[in-house]
Amino acid sequence: MFRAEMVAPCGLDCNICSQALLNFNPCPGCNGSDEHKPEFCARYCGIILCEKRRANGWQFCDACPDYPCEDVMEKENRYTTQYPHRESPLENLRMIRERGMDVFLKQQECKWTCKNCGRPFSVHDRNCPCCGARV
């Protein structure tokens, strides 16, 4: 089940991160505790550490007048060009604003569920982590 609390402030869907799909000690996502997060996410991510976002209590980066900032654009460029599957934080936030979180999550679940075994697969991997099918 895809969960709203797994959508990062930048718009990335942590539901489809390979670290969140681990069977043992999965990452709780950007909005979760730092326990079991990859070191970069917990200690160095400019988006999670953004003082402006935190001070203003913004759930998502698109509430900021500086959106999209350099950190958000770095994520956008990396996730739309460097992984086997395309994921756009900017498009995700646009869809959440236009259609709502429930519609976004249903769309994500449909897009990122393995047709072979019915389990979620990762934006980072070419094969389903559960059944090994090419996705």
N, CA, C and O atoms as CSV, one atom per row, in Angstrom:
chain,resi,resn,atom,element,x,y,z
A,1,MET,N,N,0.842,-1.187,0.000
A,1,MET,CA,C,0.000,0.000,0.000
A,1,MET,C,C,0.881,1.242,0.000
A,1,MET,O,O,1.756,1.384,0.854
A,2,PHE,N,N,0.657,2.124,-0.937
A,2,PHE,CA,C,1.403,3.368,-1.031
A,2,PHE,C,C,0.842,4.353,-0.007
A,2,PHE,O,O,-0.371,4.537,0.096
A,3,ARG,N,N,1.742,4.982,0.748
A,3,ARG,CA,C,1.328,5.843,1.859
A,3,ARG,C,C,1.774,7.288,1.638
A,3,ARG,O,O,2.880,7.536,1.156
A,4,ALA,N,N,0.910,8.237,1.992
A,4,ALA,CA,C,1.170,9.665,1.815
A,4,ALA,C,C,2.393,10.126,2.590
A,4,ALA,O,O,3.139,10.976,2.103
A,5,GLU,N,N,2.619,9.590,3.775
A,5,GLU,CA,C,3.766,10.023,4.580
A,5,GLU,C,C,5.101,9.635,3.957
A,5,GLU,O,O,6.156,10.076,4.414
A,6,MET,N,N,5.056,8.812,2.915
A,6,MET,CA,C,6.269,8.414,2.210
A,6,MET,C,C,6.589,9.342,1.027
A,6,MET,O,O,7.561,9.106,0.310
A,7,VAL,N,N,5.797,10.372,0.819
A,7,VAL,CA,C,6.100,11.343,-0.235
A,7,VAL,C,C,6.975,12.430,0.382
A,7,VAL,O,O,6.563,13.125,1.311
A,8,ALA,N,N,8.183,12.565,-0.149
A,8,ALA,CA,C,9.183,13.496,0.377
A,8,ALA,C,C,8.793,14.947,0.094
A,8,ALA,O,O,7.988,15.207,-0.800
A,9,PRO,N,N,9.351,15.882,0.842
A,9,PRO,CA,C,9.061,17.296,0.610
A,9,PRO,C,C,9.330,17.754,-0.824
A,9,PRO,O,O,8.636,18.636,-1.330
A,10,CYS,N,N,10.326,17.167,-1.481
A,10,CYS,CA,C,10.673,17.565,-2.856
A,10,CYS,C,C,9.709,16.976,-3.877
A,10,CYS,O,O,9.676,17.428,-5.022
A,11,GLY,N,N,8.923,15.976,-3.483
A,11,GLY,CA,C,7.992,15.328,-4.402
A,11,GLY,C,C,8.382,13.912,-4.770
A,11,GLY,O,O,7.587,13.194,-5.376
A,12,LEU,N,N,9.592,13.491,-4.416
A,12,LEU,CA,C,9.954,12.100,-4.675
A,12,LEU,C,C,9.046,11.189,-3.863
A,12,LEU,O,O,8.669,11.515,-2.737
A,13,ASP,N,N,8.706,10.066,-4.433
A,13,ASP,CA,C,7.863,9.092,-3.745
A,13,ASP,C,C,8.767,8.028,-3.124
A,13,ASP,O,O,9.250,7.132,-3.816
A,14,CYS,N,N,8.988,8.134,-1.833
A,14,CYS,CA,C,9.854,7.178,-1.138
A,14,CYS,C,C,9.263,5.772,-1.116
A,14,CYS,O,O,9.967,4.816,-0.793
A,15,ASN,N,N,7.979,5.629,-1.454
A,15,ASN,CA,C,7.376,4.299,-1.559
A,15,ASN,C,C,8.101,3.439,-2.588
A,15,ASN,O,O,8.074,2.212,-2.497
A,16,ILE,N,N,8.752,4.072,-3.571
A,16,ILE,CA,C,9.391,3.325,-4.656
A,16,ILE,C,C,10.917,3.376,-4.593
A,16,ILE,O,O,11.589,3.089,-5.583
A,17,CYS,N,N,11.457,3.735,-3.446
A,17,CYS,CA,C,12.907,3.742,-3.256
A,17,CYS,C,C,13.369,2.335,-2.893
A,17,CYS,O,O,12.715,1.655,-2.102
A,18,SER,N,N,14.471,1.900,-3.454
A,18,SER,CA,C,14.978,0.554,-3.176
A,18,SER,C,C,15.253,0.354,-1.692
A,18,SER,O,O,15.100,-0.757,-1.184
A,19,GLN,N,N,15.652,1.403,-0.991
A,19,GLN,CA,C,15.928,1.283,0.445
A,19,GLN,C,C,14.639,1.110,1.259
A,19,GLN,O,O,14.653,0.459,2.304
A,20,ALA,N,N,13.547,1.676,0.796
A,20,ALA,CA,C,12.258,1.540,1.484
A,20,ALA,C,C,11.620,0.184,1.221
A,20,ALA,O,O,10.753,-0.255,1.976
A,21,LEU,N,N,12.046,-0.482,0.149
A,21,LEU,CA,C,11.475,-1.780,-0.205
A,21,LEU,C,C,12.252,-2.960,0.390
A,21,LEU,O,O,11.917,-4.119,0.144
A,22,LEU,N,N,13.283,-2.656,1.167
A,22,LEU,CA,C,14.054,-3.734,1.797
A,22,LEU,C,C,13.174,-4.523,2.765
A,22,LEU,O,O,12.295,-3.955,3.413
A,23,ASN,N,N,13.410,-5.826,2.861
A,23,ASN,CA,C,12.659,-6.659,3.809
A,23,ASN,C,C,13.144,-6.467,5.239
A,23,ASN,O,O,12.360,-6.585,6.181
A,24,PHE,N,N,14.434,-6.170,5.408
A,24,PHE,CA,C,15.013,-6.015,6.737
A,24,PHE,C,C,15.446,-4.565,6.918
A,24,PHE,O,O,16.232,-4.058,6.118
A,25,ASN,N,N,14.959,-3.897,7.936
A,25,ASN,CA,C,15.282,-2.501,8.242
A,25,ASN,C,C,15.055,-1.557,7.055
A,25,ASN,O,O,15.979,-0.863,6.631
A,26,PRO,N,N,13.844,-1.529,6.522
A,26,PRO,CA,C,13.592,-0.620,5.398
A,26,PRO,C,C,13.674,0.844,5.829
A,26,PRO,O,O,13.396,1.188,6.978
A,27,CYS,N,N,14.054,1.676,4.902
A,27,CYS,CA,C,14.092,3.123,5.145
A,27,CYS,C,C,12.660,3.599,5.387
A,27,CYS,O,O,11.747,3.195,4.667
A,28,PRO,N,N,12.454,4.453,6.393
A,28,PRO,CA,C,11.113,4.969,6.675
A,28,PRO,C,C,10.707,6.146,5.792
A,28,PRO,O,O,9.629,6.713,5.970
A,29,GLY,N,N,11.563,6.513,4.845
A,29,GLY,CA,C,11.266,7.641,3.973
A,29,GLY,C,C,11.773,8.947,4.553
A,29,GLY,O,O,12.142,9.019,5.725
A,30,CYS,N,N,11.789,9.962,3.736
A,30,CYS,CA,C,12.339,11.262,4.126
A,30,CYS,C,C,11.626,11.877,5.323
A,30,CYS,O,O,12.242,12.603,6.103
A,31,ASN,N,N,10.344,11.598,5.477
A,31,ASN,CA,C,9.580,12.173,6.587
A,31,ASN,C,C,9.675,11.358,7.869
A,31,ASN,O,O,9.188,11.790,8.913
A,32,GLY,N,N,10.302,10.173,7.803
A,32,GLY,CA,C,10.416,9.306,8.965
A,32,GLY,C,C,11.661,9.599,9.784
A,32,GLY,O,O,12.415,10.527,9.491
A,33,SER,N,N,11.860,8.799,10.805
A,33,SER,CA,C,13.035,8.963,11.669
A,33,SER,C,C,14.297,8.632,10.877
A,33,SER,O,O,14.238,7.999,9.823
A,34,ASP,N,N,15.426,9.068,11.399
A,34,ASP,CA,C,16.700,8.834,10.709
A,34,ASP,C,C,17.186,7.395,10.828
A,34,ASP,O,O,18.084,6.982,10.093
A,35,GLU,N,N,16.607,6.633,11.741
A,35,GLU,CA,C,17.012,5.234,11.884
A,35,GLU,C,C,16.700,4.478,10.594
A,35,GLU,O,O,15.578,4.530,10.092
A,36,HIS,N,N,17.669,3.797,10.078
A,36,HIS,CA,C,17.595,2.975,8.868
A,36,HIS,C,C,17.573,3.782,7.567
A,36,HIS,O,O,17.396,3.203,6.495
A,37,LYS,N,N,17.748,5.103,7.639
A,37,LYS,CA,C,17.869,5.896,6.413
A,37,LYS,C,C,19.302,5.795,5.913
A,37,LYS,O,O,20.226,5.665,6.717
A,38,PRO,N,N,19.504,5.853,4.606
A,38,PRO,CA,C,20.863,5.963,4.083
A,38,PRO,C,C,21.500,7.252,4.624
A,38,PRO,O,O,20.807,8.238,4.874
A,39,GLU,N,N,22.810,7.230,4.797
A,39,GLU,CA,C,23.501,8.367,5.404
A,39,GLU,C,C,23.244,9.675,4.663
A,39,GLU,O,O,23.020,10.706,5.296
A,40,PHE,N,N,23.273,9.648,3.321
A,40,PHE,CA,C,23.029,10.881,2.585
A,40,PHE,C,C,21.677,11.474,2.949
A,40,PHE,O,O,21.569,12.670,3.222
A,41,CYS,N,N,20.662,10.649,2.953
A,41,CYS,CA,C,19.306,11.129,3.220
A,41,CYS,C,C,19.174,11.697,4.630
A,41,CYS,O,O,18.505,12.710,4.835
A,42,ALA,N,N,19.804,11.053,5.586
A,42,ALA,CA,C,19.671,11.456,6.978
A,42,ALA,C,C,20.525,12.678,7.335
A,42,ALA,O,O,20.123,13.497,8.161
A,43,ARG,N,N,21.692,12.797,6.717
A,43,ARG,CA,C,22.639,13.818,7.181
A,43,ARG,C,C,23.011,14.902,6.180
A,43,ARG,O,O,23.493,15.963,6.575
A,44,TYR,N,N,22.794,14.653,4.883
A,44,TYR,CA,C,23.312,15.593,3.898
A,44,TYR,C,C,22.296,16.165,2.916
A,44,TYR,O,O,22.598,17.135,2.221
A,45,CYS,N,N,21.131,15.603,2.846
A,45,CYS,CA,C,20.150,16.070,1.871
A,45,CYS,C,C,19.749,17.511,2.181
A,45,CYS,O,O,19.200,17.798,3.245
A,46,GLY,N,N,20.031,18.417,1.235
A,46,GLY,CA,C,19.702,19.824,1.406
A,46,GLY,C,C,18.217,20.086,1.529
A,46,GLY,O,O,17.812,21.093,2.110
A,47,ILE,N,N,17.411,19.208,0.998
A,47,ILE,CA,C,15.955,19.388,1.059
A,47,ILE,C,C,15.437,19.042,2.454
A,47,ILE,O,O,14.654,19.794,3.034
A,48,ILE,N,N,15.869,17.924,2.979
A,48,ILE,CA,C,15.440,17.535,4.328
A,48,ILE,C,C,15.981,18.514,5.366
A,48,ILE,O,O,15.298,18.822,6.342
A,49,LEU,N,N,17.197,19.002,5.164
A,49,LEU,CA,C,17.828,19.910,6.116
A,49,LEU,C,C,17.461,21.376,5.886
A,49,LEU,O,O,17.926,22.235,6.635
A,50,CYS,N,N,16.664,21.685,4.904
A,50,CYS,CA,C,16.336,23.067,4.552
A,50,CYS,C,C,15.692,23.807,5.732
A,50,CYS,O,O,14.586,23.484,6.166
A,51,GLU,N,N,16.412,24.794,6.225
A,51,GLU,CA,C,15.923,25.583,7.363
A,51,GLU,C,C,14.683,26.399,7.007
A,51,GLU,O,O,13.780,26.550,7.829
A,52,LYS,N,N,14.638,26.917,5.796
A,52,LYS,CA,C,13.493,27.717,5.366
A,52,LYS,C,C,12.213,26.878,5.376
A,52,LYS,O,O,11.174,27.318,5.868
A,53,ARG,N,N,12.301,25.669,4.828
A,53,ARG,CA,C,11.140,24.768,4.798
A,53,ARG,C,C,10.720,24.404,6.212
A,53,ARG,O,O,9.537,24.436,6.548
A,54,ARG,N,N,11.690,24.060,7.025
A,54,ARG,CA,C,11.392,23.649,8.397
A,54,ARG,C,C,10.817,24.795,9.225
A,54,ARG,O,O,9.848,24.606,9.960
A,55,ALA,N,N,11.417,25.997,9.106
A,55,ALA,CA,C,10.957,27.156,9.882
A,55,ALA,C,C,9.532,27.559,9.513
A,55,ALA,O,O,8.774,28.015,10.369
A,56,ASN,N,N,9.167,27.392,8.248
A,56,ASN,CA,C,7.832,27.761,7.792
A,56,ASN,C,C,6.820,26.622,7.894
A,56,ASN,O,O,5.625,26.831,7.686
A,57,GLY,N,N,7.295,25.425,8.212
A,57,GLY,CA,C,6.394,24.283,8.367
A,57,GLY,C,C,5.802,23.780,7.067
A,57,GLY,O,O,4.742,23.154,7.069
A,58,TRP,N,N,6.483,24.047,5.944
A,58,TRP,CA,C,5.970,23.599,4.657
A,58,TRP,C,C,6.132,22.099,4.507
A,58,TRP,O,O,7.226,21.569,4.699
A,59,GLN,N,N,5.068,21.419,4.170
A,59,GLN,CA,C,5.121,19.981,3.936
A,59,GLN,C,C,5.872,19.680,2.655
A,59,GLN,O,O,6.661,18.737,2.591
A,60,PHE,N,N,5.620,20.493,1.629
A,60,PHE,CA,C,6.246,20.279,0.330
A,60,PHE,C,C,6.988,21.531,-0.124
A,60,PHE,O,O,6.607,22.654,0.208
A,61,CYS,N,N,8.042,21.317,-0.879
A,61,CYS,CA,C,8.913,22.395,-1.340
A,61,CYS,C,C,8.211,23.410,-2.229
A,61,CYS,O,O,8.626,24.567,-2.283
A,62,ASP,N,N,7.163,23.004,-2.921
A,62,ASP,CA,C,6.508,23.932,-3.838
A,62,ASP,C,C,5.756,25.053,-3.126
A,62,ASP,O,O,5.226,25.947,-3.786
A,63,ALA,N,N,5.699,25.026,-1.805
A,63,ALA,CA,C,5.121,26.134,-1.040
A,63,ALA,C,C,6.117,27.286,-0.897
A,63,ALA,O,O,5.731,28.400,-0.547
A,64,CYS,N,N,7.373,27.026,-1.162
A,64,CYS,CA,C,8.439,28.012,-0.994
A,64,CYS,C,C,8.494,28.975,-2.184
A,64,CYS,O,O,8.341,28.543,-3.327
A,65,PRO,N,N,8.708,30.260,-1.938
A,65,PRO,CA,C,8.828,31.203,-3.056
A,65,PRO,C,C,10.079,30.965,-3.910
A,65,PRO,O,O,10.148,31.454,-5.038
A,66,ASP,N,N,11.054,30.232,-3.403
A,66,ASP,CA,C,12.270,29.925,-4.156
A,66,ASP,C,C,12.189,28.616,-4.937
A,66,ASP,O,O,13.178,28.181,-5.527
A,67,TYR,N,N,11.024,27.992,-4.944
A,67,TYR,CA,C,10.834,26.726,-5.650
A,67,TYR,C,C,10.824,26.951,-7.151
A,67,TYR,O,O,10.205,27.910,-7.613
A,68,PRO,N,N,11.477,26.116,-7.922
A,68,PRO,CA,C,12.344,25.015,-7.518
A,68,PRO,C,C,13.773,25.507,-7.289
A,68,PRO,O,O,14.358,26.175,-8.141
A,69,CYS,N,N,14.306,25.173,-6.156
A,69,CYS,CA,C,15.661,25.579,-5.798
A,69,CYS,C,C,16.685,24.631,-6.431
A,69,CYS,O,O,16.325,23.666,-7.106
A,70,GLU,N,N,17.936,24.920,-6.204
A,70,GLU,CA,C,19.023,24.112,-6.767
A,70,GLU,C,C,18.950,22.658,-6.292
A,70,GLU,O,O,19.178,21.736,-7.075
A,71,ASP,N,N,18.633,22.456,-5.011
A,71,ASP,CA,C,18.549,21.085,-4.474
A,71,ASP,C,C,17.411,20.304,-5.128
A,71,ASP,O,O,17.581,19.131,-5.463
A,72,VAL,N,N,16.270,20.930,-5.312
A,72,VAL,CA,C,15.136,20.267,-5.957
A,72,VAL,C,C,15.467,19.960,-7.419
A,72,VAL,O,O,15.143,18.881,-7.916
A,73,MET,N,N,16.102,20.891,-8.094
A,73,MET,CA,C,16.450,20.660,-9.505
A,73,MET,C,C,17.489,19.554,-9.656
A,73,MET,O,O,17.474,18.824,-10.647
A,74,GLU,N,N,18.384,19.424,-8.689
A,74,GLU,CA,C,19.355,18.321,-8.728
A,74,GLU,C,C,18.619,16.991,-8.651
A,74,GLU,O,O,18.929,16.070,-9.407
A,75,LYS,N,N,17.651,16.880,-7.749
A,75,LYS,CA,C,16.840,15.645,-7.642
A,75,LYS,C,C,16.067,15.407,-8.934
A,75,LYS,O,O,16.046,14.291,-9.452
A,76,GLU,N,N,15.436,16.447,-9.448
A,76,GLU,CA,C,14.662,16.329,-10.687
A,76,GLU,C,C,15.543,15.798,-11.812
A,76,GLU,O,O,15.167,14.852,-12.505
A,77,ASN,N,N,16.692,16.394,-11.991
A,77,ASN,CA,C,17.590,15.979,-13.071
A,77,ASN,C,C,18.102,14.556,-12.878
A,77,ASN,O,O,18.186,13.790,-13.837
A,78,ARG,N,N,18.439,14.204,-11.658
A,78,ARG,CA,C,18.947,12.854,-11.402
A,78,ARG,C,C,17.867,11.802,-11.606
A,78,ARG,O,O,18.115,10.783,-12.251
A,79,TYR,N,N,16.674,12.031,-11.068
A,79,TYR,CA,C,15.621,11.017,-11.138
A,79,TYR,C,C,14.933,10.947,-12.498
A,79,TYR,O,O,14.205,9.992,-12.771
A,80,THR,N,N,15.148,11.925,-13.337
A,80,THR,CA,C,14.569,11.855,-14.683
A,80,THR,C,C,15.578,11.393,-15.729
A,80,THR,O,O,15.216,11.179,-16.886
A,81,THR,N,N,16.849,11.236,-15.329
A,81,THR,CA,C,17.858,10.849,-16.322
A,81,THR,C,C,18.772,9.698,-15.918
A,81,THR,O,O,19.297,9.020,-16.801
A,82,GLN,N,N,18.988,9.446,-14.633
A,82,GLN,CA,C,20.042,8.522,-14.239
A,82,GLN,C,C,19.582,7.161,-13.729
A,82,GLN,O,O,20.425,6.321,-13.413
A,83,TYR,N,N,18.302,6.916,-13.640
A,83,TYR,CA,C,17.816,5.643,-13.119
A,83,TYR,C,C,17.028,4.908,-14.202
A,83,TYR,O,O,16.573,5.524,-15.166
A,84,PRO,N,N,16.866,3.588,-14.046
A,84,PRO,CA,C,16.166,2.811,-15.074
A,84,PRO,C,C,14.734,3.272,-15.342
A,84,PRO,O,O,14.237,3.138,-16.460
A,85,HIS,N,N,14.076,3.810,-14.326
A,85,HIS,CA,C,12.701,4.285,-14.475
A,85,HIS,C,C,12.663,5.768,-14.164
A,85,HIS,O,O,13.352,6.236,-13.258
A,86,ARG,N,N,11.867,6.499,-14.908
A,86,ARG,CA,C,11.778,7.947,-14.726
A,86,ARG,C,C,10.814,8.297,-13.601
A,86,ARG,O,O,9.701,7.775,-13.539
A,87,GLU,N,N,11.252,9.184,-12.712
A,87,GLU,CA,C,10.406,9.706,-11.635
A,87,GLU,C,C,10.679,11.195,-11.549
A,87,GLU,O,O,11.834,11.593,-11.404
A,88,SER,N,N,9.665,12.020,-11.633
A,88,SER,CA,C,9.829,13.466,-11.612
A,88,SER,C,C,9.214,14.073,-10.360
A,88,SER,O,O,7.991,14.103,-10.220
A,89,PRO,N,N,10.060,14.560,-9.445
A,89,PRO,CA,C,9.522,15.224,-8.255
A,89,PRO,C,C,8.632,16.418,-8.607
A,89,PRO,O,O,7.607,16.637,-7.962
A,90,LEU,N,N,9.016,17.185,-9.622
A,90,LEU,CA,C,8.218,18.350,-10.011
A,90,LEU,C,C,6.833,17.931,-10.518
A,90,LEU,O,O,5.824,18.537,-10.158
A,91,GLU,N,N,6.796,16.893,-11.356
A,91,GLU,CA,C,5.501,16.401,-11.849
A,91,GLU,C,C,4.669,15.816,-10.711
A,91,GLU,O,O,3.451,15.990,-10.677
A,92,ASN,N,N,5.323,15.126,-9.785
A,92,ASN,CA,C,4.594,14.552,-8.650
A,92,ASN,C,C,3.908,15.637,-7.831
A,92,ASN,O,O,2.728,15.513,-7.501
A,93,LEU,N,N,4.645,16.712,-7.498
A,93,LEU,CA,C,4.036,17.794,-6.709
A,93,LEU,C,C,2.918,18.485,-7.481
A,93,LEU,O,O,1.895,18.855,-6.905
A,94,ARG,N,N,3.115,18.655,-8.777
A,94,ARG,CA,C,2.060,19.255,-9.596
A,94,ARG,C,C,0.795,18.396,-9.548
A,94,ARG,O,O,-0.312,18.915,-9.400
A,95,MET,N,N,0.969,17.078,-9.674
A,95,MET,CA,C,-0.197,16.189,-9.646
A,95,MET,C,C,-0.876,16.213,-8.274
A,95,MET,O,O,-2.104,16.222,-8.191
A,96,ILE,N,N,-0.092,16.224,-7.215
A,96,ILE,CA,C,-0.671,16.275,-5.871
A,96,ILE,C,C,-1.496,17.549,-5.706
A,96,ILE,O,O,-2.595,17.501,-5.152
A,97,ARG,N,N,-0.987,18.683,-6.178
A,97,ARG,CA,C,-1.704,19.965,-6.057
A,97,ARG,C,C,-2.960,19.988,-6.929
A,97,ARG,O,O,-4.003,20.494,-6.516
A,98,GLU,N,N,-2.850,19.442,-8.123
A,98,GLU,CA,C,-3.977,19.509,-9.062
A,98,GLU,C,C,-5.052,18.465,-8.799
A,98,GLU,O,O,-6.241,18.745,-8.953
A,99,ARG,N,N,-4.642,17.264,-8.404
A,99,ARG,CA,C,-5.606,16.158,-8.319
A,99,ARG,C,C,-5.777,15.589,-6.923
A,99,ARG,O,O,-6.717,14.833,-6.675
A,100,GLY,N,N,-4.876,15.942,-6.000
A,100,GLY,CA,C,-4.971,15.468,-4.626
A,100,GLY,C,C,-4.078,14.264,-4.354
A,100,GLY,O,O,-3.681,13.539,-5.266
A,101,MET,N,N,-3.778,14.077,-3.094
A,101,MET,CA,C,-2.873,13.010,-2.688
A,101,MET,C,C,-3.449,11.634,-2.975
A,101,MET,O,O,-2.714,10.747,-3.411
A,102,ASP,N,N,-4.735,11.428,-2.746
A,102,ASP,CA,C,-5.329,10.107,-2.984
A,102,ASP,C,C,-5.200,9.677,-4.440
A,102,ASP,O,O,-4.839,8.533,-4.716
A,103,VAL,N,N,-5.487,10.569,-5.362
A,103,VAL,CA,C,-5.373,10.259,-6.786
A,103,VAL,C,C,-3.908,9.994,-7.132
A,103,VAL,O,O,-3.597,9.046,-7.852
A,104,PHE,N,N,-3.019,10.830,-6.619
A,104,PHE,CA,C,-1.586,10.637,-6.869
A,104,PHE,C,C,-1.139,9.255,-6.400
A,104,PHE,O,O,-0.467,8.537,-7.140
A,105,LEU,N,N,-1.503,8.883,-5.190
A,105,LEU,CA,C,-1.071,7.588,-4.651
A,105,LEU,C,C,-1.643,6.415,-5.451
A,105,LEU,O,O,-0.950,5.420,-5.662
A,106,LYS,N,N,-2.875,6.518,-5.889
A,106,LYS,CA,C,-3.459,5.457,-6.722
A,106,LYS,C,C,-2.714,5.334,-8.041
A,106,LYS,O,O,-2.449,4.226,-8.507
A,107,GLN,N,N,-2.376,6.471,-8.644
A,107,GLN,CA,C,-1.625,6.470,-9.896
A,107,GLN,C,C,-0.244,5.855,-9.684
A,107,GLN,O,O,0.216,5.064,-10.506
A,108,GLN,N,N,0.407,6.211,-8.598
A,108,GLN,CA,C,1.732,5.675,-8.289
A,108,GLN,C,C,1.671,4.163,-8.075
A,108,GLN,O,O,2.516,3.422,-8.577
A,109,GLU,N,N,0.679,3.721,-7.335
A,109,GLU,CA,C,0.543,2.288,-7.072
A,109,GLU,C,C,0.356,1.510,-8.370
A,109,GLU,O,O,0.939,0.440,-8.545
A,110,CYS,N,N,-0.446,2.039,-9.267
A,110,CYS,CA,C,-0.657,1.388,-10.564
A,110,CYS,C,C,0.642,1.357,-11.374
A,110,CYS,O,O,1.000,0.325,-11.942
A,111,LYS,N,N,1.331,2.474,-11.420
A,111,LYS,CA,C,2.561,2.595,-12.206
A,111,LYS,C,C,3.708,1.742,-11.664
A,111,LYS,O,O,4.476,1.175,-12.442
A,112,TRP,N,N,3.830,1.646,-10.347
A,112,TRP,CA,C,4.998,1.022,-9.731
A,112,TRP,C,C,4.717,-0.345,-9.109
A,112,TRP,O,O,5.452,-0.773,-8.219
A,113,THR,N,N,3.683,-1.029,-9.554
A,113,THR,CA,C,3.393,-2.379,-9.070
A,113,THR,C,C,3.756,-3.383,-10.156
A,113,THR,O,O,3.347,-3.236,-11.308
A,114,CYS,N,N,4.518,-4.394,-9.788
A,114,CYS,CA,C,4.957,-5.439,-10.714
A,114,CYS,C,C,3.740,-6.195,-11.242
A,114,CYS,O,O,2.908,-6.671,-10.470
A,115,LYS,N,N,3.650,-6.296,-12.540
A,115,LYS,CA,C,2.533,-7.015,-13.176
A,115,LYS,C,C,2.627,-8.521,-12.922
A,115,LYS,O,O,1.625,-9.232,-12.995
A,116,ASN,N,N,3.834,-8.999,-12.623
A,116,ASN,CA,C,4.058,-10.426,-12.407
A,116,ASN,C,C,3.643,-10.881,-11.008
A,116,ASN,O,O,2.957,-11.894,-10.873
A,117,CYS,N,N,4.052,-10.142,-9.954
A,117,CYS,CA,C,3.803,-10.615,-8.587
A,117,CYS,C,C,2.913,-9.694,-7.755
A,117,CYS,O,O,2.482,-10.059,-6.662
A,118,GLY,N,N,2.640,-8.490,-8.283
A,118,GLY,CA,C,1.757,-7.579,-7.556
A,118,GLY,C,C,2.416,-6.805,-6.435
A,118,GLY,O,O,1.723,-6.172,-5.638
A,119,ARG,N,N,3.741,-6.839,-6.351
A,119,ARG,CA,C,4.476,-6.103,-5.313
A,119,ARG,C,C,5.100,-4.856,-5.934
A,119,ARG,O,O,5.331,-4.815,-7.143
A,120,PRO,N,N,5.377,-3.821,-5.102
A,120,PRO,CA,C,6.002,-2.615,-5.653
A,120,PRO,C,C,7.444,-2.863,-6.085
A,120,PRO,O,O,8.157,-3.679,-5.500
A,121,PHE,N,N,7.853,-2.139,-7.126
A,121,PHE,CA,C,9.249,-2.196,-7.546
A,121,PHE,C,C,9.845,-0.801,-7.447
A,121,PHE,O,O,9.125,0.180,-7.258
A,122,SER,N,N,11.150,-0.721,-7.573
A,122,SER,CA,C,11.883,0.509,-7.316
A,122,SER,C,C,12.236,1.269,-8.580
A,122,SER,O,O,12.471,0.687,-9.638
A,123,VAL,N,N,12.264,2.578,-8.442
A,123,VAL,CA,C,12.739,3.461,-9.498
A,123,VAL,C,C,14.214,3.191,-9.800
A,123,VAL,O,O,14.687,3.486,-10.898
A,124,HIS,N,N,14.934,2.635,-8.837
A,124,HIS,CA,C,16.375,2.425,-8.958
A,124,HIS,C,C,16.764,1.127,-9.656
A,124,HIS,O,O,17.913,0.980,-10.073
A,125,ASP,N,N,15.845,0.189,-9.793
A,125,ASP,CA,C,16.188,-1.148,-10.273
A,125,ASP,C,C,15.437,-1.530,-11.546
A,125,ASP,O,O,14.311,-1.091,-11.777
A,126,ARG,N,N,16.083,-2.352,-12.359
A,126,ARG,CA,C,15.443,-2.843,-13.587
A,126,ARG,C,C,14.546,-4.053,-13.322
A,126,ARG,O,O,13.652,-4.349,-14.115
A,127,ASN,N,N,14.780,-4.745,-12.217
A,127,ASN,CA,C,14.020,-5.959,-11.905
A,127,ASN,C,C,13.247,-5.790,-10.601
A,127,ASN,O,O,13.662,-5.053,-9.707
A,128,CYS,N,N,12.131,-6.477,-10.511
A,128,CYS,CA,C,11.323,-6.480,-9.297
A,128,CYS,C,C,12.129,-7.100,-8.160
A,128,CYS,O,O,12.732,-8.158,-8.341
A,129,PRO,N,N,12.149,-6.460,-6.989
A,129,PRO,CA,C,12.925,-7.013,-5.878
A,129,PRO,C,C,12.298,-8.285,-5.287
A,129,PRO,O,O,12.967,-9.031,-4.571
A,130,CYS,N,N,11.031,-8.528,-5.581
A,130,CYS,CA,C,10.347,-9.691,-5.015
A,130,CYS,C,C,10.447,-10.934,-5.902
A,130,CYS,O,O,10.802,-12.014,-5.429
A,131,CYS,N,N,10.133,-10.775,-7.190
A,131,CYS,CA,C,10.088,-11.958,-8.064
A,131,CYS,C,C,11.202,-11.975,-9.104
A,131,CYS,O,O,11.406,-12.989,-9.772
A,132,GLY,N,N,11.928,-10.865,-9.251
A,132,GLY,CA,C,13.027,-10.809,-10.203
A,132,GLY,C,C,12.617,-10.492,-11.634
A,132,GLY,O,O,13.474,-10.394,-12.512
A,133,ALA,N,N,11.324,-10.332,-11.882
A,133,ALA,CA,C,10.857,-10.027,-13.243
A,133,ALA,C,C,11.380,-8.674,-13.697
A,133,ALA,O,O,11.525,-7.748,-12.899
A,134,ARG,N,N,11.659,-8.576,-14.972
A,134,ARG,CA,C,12.062,-7.286,-15.552
A,134,ARG,C,C,10.841,-6.370,-15.545
A,134,ARG,O,O,9.767,-6.755,-16.006
A,135,VAL,N,N,11.010,-5.173,-15.026
A,135,VAL,CA,C,9.883,-4.232,-14.925
A,135,VAL,C,C,10.152,-2.973,-15.719
A,135,VAL,O,O,9.315,-2.071,-15.750
